[in-house]
């Protein structure tokens, strides 16, 4: 009978095309297995010093990835499907995640933990993230009102928040003003064609997180008719940096959720 080796070191040279895979592998203590990262990696900061940058996000020169001799490449979503297809054609094993909600984030963590034989560390990481969610939800349960929250992922065209962002808003004690769009995975399906629709939905809090560029609150507040929005009138317009919330990994919960909760708490106190 043929025996197959299992256990630690199953994958020794992993290229991560997405920042959340890098973040998760470091959190699992498996950073030594990372052979290359995307130039868009943000977490942890040390990864940008320690690991070679071998790709972009939606485009890459395959030879740069192959040069680090990966035995596994981790990608995310249809935006990296072509890169993964080309790598597969070159004989490289690939795993393409596609998480769009909180349950998907936990699934990604568990799968990565198995791939690097860090199952116990994966369970511990999931437990810490779940404890943060539970504590935030418990505190939010004490509020007497739920603010309506508009999350803007992009400004031209206007794009509302994706699924896990909508869920985090709810956990923190708010209601996503565009929860009907959040169920769509693709950004094109979350475009708000008429900016006055935001005015009509009258959010109490506006969060800007323009993926890849700095949020400009003055630009948002000066849009025609937006001065009547409660969030604009009451100064409840704030930024959460995209690196803290728009990557579907642990940081969305560990970094993004507390910032949403803090804004909602500030709004609650302003109602008294």
C-alpha positions as CSV (number, residue, x, y, z in Angstrom):
1,X,0.0,0.0,0.0
2,X,1.3,3.4,-0.9
3,X,1.7,5.8,2.0
4,X,1.4,9.5,1.6
5,X,3.2,11.9,3.9
6,X,0.9,14.2,6.0
7,X,1.5,16.7,8.7
8,X,3.4,19.9,9.1
9,X,5.2,21.0,6.0
10,X,2.7,19.6,3.5
11,X,3.0,22.9,1.7
12,X,6.4,24.5,2.2
13,X,6.4,27.2,-0.4
14,X,3.1,29.1,-0.7
15,X,2.5,32.2,-2.8
16,X,-0.3,34.4,-1.5
17,X,-2.0,36.6,-4.2
18,X,-4.3,38.2,-1.6
19,X,-3.5,40.0,1.6
20,X,-5.9,38.1,3.8
21,X,-4.1,34.8,3.1
22,X,-0.8,36.4,4.3
23,X,-2.4,37.9,7.4
24,X,-3.9,34.5,8.3
25,X,-0.8,32.5,7.7
26,X,1.2,34.9,10.0
27,X,-1.6,34.6,12.6
28,X,-1.3,30.8,12.5
29,X,2.5,31.0,12.9
30,X,3.0,29.6,9.4
31,X,4.8,32.6,7.9
32,X,7.9,30.5,7.1
33,X,5.8,28.7,4.5
34,X,5.2,32.0,2.6
35,X,7.4,32.2,-0.5
36,X,5.9,35.3,-2.1
37,X,3.2,37.8,-1.7
38,X,1.2,40.4,-3.6
39,X,2.4,43.9,-3.8
40,X,-1.0,44.9,-2.3
41,X,-0.3,43.1,0.9
42,X,-1.0,45.3,3.9
43,X,-1.0,42.9,7.0
44,X,1.2,42.3,8.8
45,X,3.5,45.2,8.0
46,X,6.5,43.0,8.5
47,X,5.4,40.8,5.6
48,X,6.3,43.6,3.2
49,X,9.9,43.6,4.5
50,X,10.3,39.8,4.9
51,X,8.6,38.4,1.8
52,X,9.3,38.9,-2.0
53,X,6.5,40.7,-3.9
54,X,5.8,38.5,-6.9
55,X,2.4,39.7,-8.1
56,X,-0.2,42.4,-8.3
57,X,-3.8,41.7,-7.4
58,X,-5.6,41.2,-10.7
59,X,-2.6,41.0,-12.9
60,X,0.8,39.4,-12.7
61,X,3.7,38.1,-14.7
62,X,3.5,34.4,-14.2
63,X,7.3,33.9,-14.5
64,X,7.8,36.0,-11.3
65,X,5.6,33.6,-9.4
66,X,7.1,30.5,-10.9
67,X,10.6,31.9,-10.0
68,X,10.0,31.3,-6.3
69,X,9.0,27.7,-7.0
70,X,5.7,27.5,-5.2
71,X,4.1,24.2,-4.3
72,X,0.8,26.1,-3.7
73,X,-0.7,29.4,-4.7
74,X,-3.5,31.0,-2.8
75,X,-5.9,33.4,-4.6
76,X,-9.2,35.1,-4.1
77,X,-12.3,35.5,-6.3
78,X,-13.0,35.7,-10.0
79,X,-10.6,38.7,-10.2
80,X,-7.7,36.3,-9.9
81,X,-9.2,33.5,-11.9
82,X,-7.1,34.1,-15.0
83,X,-3.9,34.2,-13.0
84,X,-4.8,30.9,-11.3
85,X,-5.8,29.4,-14.6
86,X,-2.4,30.2,-16.1
87,X,-0.6,28.9,-13.0
88,X,-2.6,25.6,-13.2
89,X,-1.6,25.3,-16.9
90,X,2.0,25.7,-15.8
91,X,1.6,22.8,-13.4
92,X,1.2,24.7,-10.1
93,X,-1.4,23.7,-7.5
94,X,-3.8,26.5,-6.7
95,X,-6.5,27.2,-4.2
96,X,-9.0,30.0,-5.0
97,X,-11.0,31.3,-2.1
98,X,-14.2,33.2,-2.7
99,X,-15.5,34.3,0.7
100,X,-18.0,37.2,0.8
101,X,-19.4,36.9,4.3
102,X,-18.3,36.3,7.8
103,X,-18.9,32.6,7.7
104,X,-16.7,32.5,4.6
105,X,-13.9,34.3,6.5
106,X,-14.0,31.7,9.2
107,X,-14.0,28.9,6.6
108,X,-11.0,30.4,4.9
109,X,-9.1,30.5,8.2
110,X,-10.0,26.8,8.9
111,X,-9.0,25.7,5.4
112,X,-5.6,27.5,5.5
113,X,-5.0,26.0,9.0
114,X,-5.4,22.5,7.5
115,X,-3.2,23.3,4.5
116,X,-0.3,24.2,6.8
117,X,-1.2,21.7,9.5
118,X,-2.0,24.4,12.1
119,X,-5.5,23.1,13.0
120,X,-5.2,24.0,16.7
121,X,-3.9,27.5,15.9
122,X,-6.8,27.8,13.5
123,X,-9.3,26.9,16.1
124,X,-7.7,29.4,18.5
125,X,-7.8,32.2,16.0
126,X,-11.4,31.5,15.1
127,X,-12.3,31.4,18.8
128,X,-10.7,34.8,19.4
129,X,-12.5,36.3,16.4
130,X,-15.8,34.8,17.5
131,X,-15.3,36.1,21.1
132,X,-14.9,39.6,19.6
133,X,-18.0,39.3,17.6
134,X,-20.0,38.0,20.6
135,X,-18.8,40.8,22.9
136,X,-19.6,43.5,20.3
137,X,-23.1,42.0,19.7
138,X,-23.7,41.8,23.5
139,X,-22.8,45.5,24.0
140,X,-24.9,46.5,20.9
141,X,-27.9,44.8,22.5
142,X,-28.0,47.4,25.2
143,X,-28.6,50.3,22.7
144,X,-32.2,51.6,22.5
145,X,-32.0,52.5,18.8
146,X,-30.2,51.3,15.7
147,X,-28.7,53.9,13.4
148,X,-29.0,53.5,9.6
149,X,-25.4,53.2,8.2
150,X,-24.3,53.9,4.7
151,X,-21.0,52.3,3.8
152,X,-19.3,53.7,0.7
153,X,-16.8,51.3,-0.9
154,X,-16.1,53.5,-3.9
155,X,-17.1,57.0,-5.0
156,X,-17.2,57.0,-8.8
157,X,-19.5,55.3,-9.3
158,X,-21.0,55.0,-5.9
159,X,-20.6,51.4,-4.6
160,X,-22.1,50.3,-1.3
161,X,-20.6,47.7,1.1
162,X,-20.1,44.0,0.5
163,X,-21.7,41.2,2.5
164,X,-19.2,40.9,5.4
165,X,-19.3,44.7,5.9
166,X,-23.1,44.7,6.1
167,X,-22.9,41.9,8.7
168,X,-20.4,43.8,10.8
169,X,-22.6,46.8,10.8
170,X,-25.5,44.7,12.1
171,X,-23.3,43.0,14.8
172,X,-22.2,46.5,15.9
173,X,-25.8,47.6,16.4
174,X,-26.6,49.4,13.1
175,X,-28.7,48.7,10.0
176,X,-27.0,48.8,6.6
177,X,-28.8,51.4,4.5
178,X,-28.2,49.2,1.4
179,X,-28.5,45.7,2.9
180,X,-30.5,44.8,-0.3
181,X,-27.3,45.3,-2.3
182,X,-24.9,43.7,0.1
183,X,-25.9,40.2,-0.9
184,X,-24.3,40.8,-4.3
185,X,-20.7,39.5,-4.6
186,X,-19.7,41.7,-7.5
187,X,-19.0,45.4,-7.1
188,X,-20.9,46.2,-10.3
189,X,-24.0,44.8,-8.8
190,X,-23.7,47.1,-5.8
191,X,-23.5,50.3,-7.8
192,X,-25.9,53.1,-6.7
193,X,-26.8,54.6,-10.0
194,X,-28.7,57.6,-8.5
195,X,-26.8,59.4,-5.7
196,X,-30.1,60.8,-4.5
197,X,-31.0,57.3,-3.4
198,X,-28.6,57.8,-0.5
199,X,-30.4,61.0,0.4
200,X,-33.7,59.2,0.3
201,X,-32.5,56.5,2.6
202,X,-31.3,59.1,5.1
203,X,-28.4,57.4,6.8
204,X,-27.5,58.4,10.4
205,X,-23.8,57.4,9.9
206,X,-21.7,57.4,6.7
207,X,-18.5,55.4,6.6
208,X,-16.2,55.9,3.7
209,X,-13.6,53.2,2.7
210,X,-12.5,53.9,-0.8
211,X,-10.5,50.8,-1.8
212,X,-7.0,51.9,-2.7
213,X,-7.3,55.6,-2.1
214,X,-7.9,58.1,0.8
215,X,-11.4,58.9,1.6
216,X,-12.4,62.6,1.1
217,X,-15.2,63.5,3.5
218,X,-15.6,67.1,2.2
219,X,-16.1,65.8,-1.3
220,X,-18.8,63.5,-0.1
221,X,-20.6,66.1,2.0
222,X,-20.6,68.6,-0.8
223,X,-22.5,66.4,-3.2
224,X,-25.7,68.0,-4.4
225,X,-28.5,67.5,-1.9
226,X,-26.4,65.5,0.6
227,X,-26.4,68.3,3.1
228,X,-29.9,67.1,4.1
229,X,-28.6,63.7,5.1
230,X,-28.7,63.2,8.9
231,X,-25.1,61.9,8.9
232,X,-23.8,65.0,7.1
233,X,-25.9,67.4,9.2
234,X,-24.7,65.9,12.5
235,X,-21.0,65.3,11.5
236,X,-21.3,61.5,11.6
237,X,-19.1,61.0,8.5
238,X,-15.9,59.0,9.0
239,X,-13.3,56.9,7.3
240,X,-12.4,53.3,8.0
241,X,-9.2,52.5,6.1
242,X,-9.8,49.9,3.4
243,X,-7.0,47.7,4.8
244,X,-8.9,47.4,8.0
245,X,-12.2,46.2,6.6
246,X,-12.2,45.5,2.9
247,X,-10.0,42.4,2.9
248,X,-12.1,39.3,3.9
249,X,-9.8,38.1,6.6
250,X,-9.3,38.4,10.3
251,X,-8.6,42.1,10.2
252,X,-12.1,42.9,9.1
253,X,-13.3,41.5,12.4
254,X,-10.3,42.4,14.6
255,X,-9.8,45.9,13.2
256,X,-12.9,46.9,11.2
257,X,-15.6,45.8,13.6
258,X,-14.3,47.8,16.6
259,X,-14.2,51.0,14.5
260,X,-17.8,50.5,13.3
261,X,-18.9,49.8,16.9
262,X,-17.1,53.0,18.1
263,X,-18.9,55.1,15.5
264,X,-22.3,53.6,16.5
265,X,-21.5,54.2,20.2
266,X,-20.7,57.8,19.4
267,X,-24.0,58.2,17.6
268,X,-25.8,56.6,20.6
269,X,-24.4,59.1,23.1
270,X,-25.3,62.0,20.8
271,X,-28.9,60.9,21.0
272,X,-29.1,61.6,24.7
